[in-house]
Amino acid sequence: MIATSIQNDQQLIQEFVSGNMRSFELLLNRHKDRIFTSIVMMVKDKSLADDIFQDIFIKVIDTIKAGQYNEEGKFLPWVLRIAHNQCIDHFRRVKKNPSFGYGDQHEMSDSALVTNENAETNIMQLQRASNIQGLLNKLPEDQREVIVMRHFANLSFKEIAEKTNCSINTALGRMRYALINLRRLMAEVPAAVA
């Protein structure tokens, strides 16, 4: 069967599993902008986002081919979760090994890090992003998912409701509680996100 743009994600995945590489290409093209944007919003670096994006789709392909994908109808939220986790893993690696940053050591002379002031600003931004990720990790999964989908993937509450199989009011409520919880967490560690 030839994949068409009117096929849903699940149909494209089934065709991909059956050996139709074009189906996966259509699936990737359908969602790549939202996924890439969510990664860039989290890591604030397009080059790094490119690397993470490629790692994510290797993981997605491996998972689907191994028959381990079973979130029927929720492909985009599933991939966004993988993207979120990959970004968190990146920040954890950076935190464990401070010499590992946005690029290799030989890239440190790039224009973004030419002066000490720029280097300090980049370090502060990286730390702030890492701290925010840490706070997001403390939220319940449903609240974290709504924040990531709304602020990193730029989905509307209607789209979030559809992707998470809940009502718009439930999605709004999850966002409200997520923001309340984030404010509480930030108040507990005010220096962490300053």
DONU-688756 format. One record per residue (C-alpha): residue in one letter; z, x, y. Coordinates in steps of 0.25 Angstrom, whole numbers, padded with zeros to 4 digits, always signed. Each point is the difference from the previous one (the first is absolute). Example, Ala and Ser with C-alpha at 12.3 -4.5 7.8 and 13.67 -1.06 7.14 Angstrom:
% DONU-688756
a+0031+0049-0018 s-0002+0006+0014 
//
This chain:
% DONU-688756
m+0000+0000+0000 i-0003+0005+0014 a+0011+0000+0010 t-0001-0008+0012 s+0008+0000+0013 i+0004-0014-0003 q+0008+0004-0013 n+0015+0001+0002 d+0008+0013-0003 q+0004-0004-0014 q-0015-0002-0004 l-0004+0013+0006 i+0012+0007-0007 q-0005-0007-0014 e-0014+0005+0002 f+0005+0014+0004 v+0008+0001-0013 s-0012-0005-0007 g-0008+0013+0005 n-0006-0006+0013 m+0003+0011+0010 r-0007-0008+0011 s+0011-0010-0001 f+0010+0010+0004 e-0008+0005+0011 l-0001-0014+0006 l+0015-0002-0002 l+0003+0013+0007 n-0009-0004+0012 r+0006-0013+0001 h+0014+0006+0002 k-0001+0014+0005 d+0001-0002+0015 r+0014-0008-0002 i+0005+0010-0010 f-0004+0012+0009 t+0006-0006+0012 s+0013-0002-0006 i+0000+0014-0005 v-0003+0006+0014 m+0010-0009+0006 m+0011+0006-0009 v-0004+0014+0000 k-0006+0001+0014 d-0011+0010-0004 k-0014-0003-0004 s-0002+0012-0009 l+0012-0002-0008 a-0003-0015-0001 d-0013+0004-0006 d+0007+0008-0010 i+0010-0010-0004 f-0011-0011+0000 q-0008+0008-0011 d+0013+0002-0008 i+0002-0015+0001 f-0013-0003-0006 i+0001+0010-0011 k+0013-0007-0004 v-0006-0014+0001 i-0012+0004-0008 d+0009+0007-0011 t+0009-0012+0000 i-0011-0010-0001 k-0008+0008-0011 a+0013+0001-0008 g+0002-0015+0000 q+0013+0001+0008 y-0005-0009+0011 n+0005-0014-0001 e+0003-0005+0014 e-0011-0011-0001 g-0004-0004+0014 k+0008+0010+0007 f-0008+0012+0001 l+0001+0003+0014 p+0015-0001+0001 w+0001+0008-0013 v-0008+0011+0006 l+0008+0000+0013 r+0012+0002-0008 i-0006+0012-0006 a-0004+0005+0013 h+0014-0003+0006 n+0006+0008-0012 q-0009+0012+0001 c+0003+0001+0015 i+0015+0000-0003 d-0002+0010-0011 h-0008+0009+0011 f+0012-0001+0010 r+0010+0003-0011 r-0008+0013-0004 v+0000+0003+0015 k+0015-0002+0001 k+0002+0009-0012 n-0009+0011+0004 p+0000+0001+0015 s-0011+0010+0000 f-0010-0010-0006 g-0005-0009+0011 y-0012-0007+0004 g-0009+0011-0005 d+0001+0014-0005 q+0006+0011+0007 h-0014+0006+0005 e-0002-0014+0007 m+0012+0002+0008 s-0008+0006+0011 d-0008-0012+0002 s+0000-0007+0014 a+0011-0010-0004 l+0010+0012-0002 v-0004+0010+0011 t+0012+0000+0008 n+0015-0001-0004 e+0001-0013+0008 n-0011-0006-0009 a+0006+0005-0012 e+0013-0006+0003 t-0006-0013+0004 n-0007+0000-0014 i+0012+0003-0007 m+0008-0010+0007 q-0011-0011-0003 l+0000+0004-0015 q+0015-0001-0001 r+0000-0013+0007 a-0011-0005-0009 s+0008+0005-0012 n+0013-0007+0005 i-0007-0013+0002 q-0006+0001-0014 g+0014+0003-0005 l+0005-0013+0007 l-0011-0008-0006 n+0003+0005-0014 k+0014-0006+0002 l-0006-0014+0002 p-0002-0010-0011 e-0014+0001-0006 d-0004-0013+0005 q+0004+0003+0015 r-0006+0014-0001 e-0013-0006-0005 v-0001-0009+0011 i+0003+0011+0011 v-0011+0009-0007 m-0010-0011-0001 r+0002-0005+0015 h+0002+0014+0007 f-0007+0010-0008 a-0012-0009-0006 n-0001-0009+0012 l+0000-0013-0008 s+0003-0013+0006 f+0012-0008-0005 k-0010-0010-0007 e-0007+0012-0007 i+0014+0005-0004 a+0004-0014-0005 e-0013+0000-0009 k+0002+0014-0005 t+0014-0002-0004 n-0001-0014-0005 c+0010-0006+0010 s+0000-0010+0011 i-0003+0005+0015 n+0015-0004+0003 t+0005+0009-0012 a-0008+0012+0005 l+0005-0002+0014 g+0014-0001-0005 r-0001+0013-0008 m-0005+0007+0013 r+0011-0006+0008 y+0011+0005-0011 a-0007+0013-0001 l+0001+0002+0015 i+0014-0004+0000 n+0003+0010-0011 l-0008+0011+0006 r+0008-0002+0013 r+0013+0001-0007 l-0004+0012-0008 m-0005+0007+0013 a+0014-0003+0006 e+0007+0006-0011 v-0008+0013+0002 p-0005+0000+0015 a-0003+0015+0000 a-0010-0002-0012 v-0010-0007+0008 a+0002+0004+0014 
//
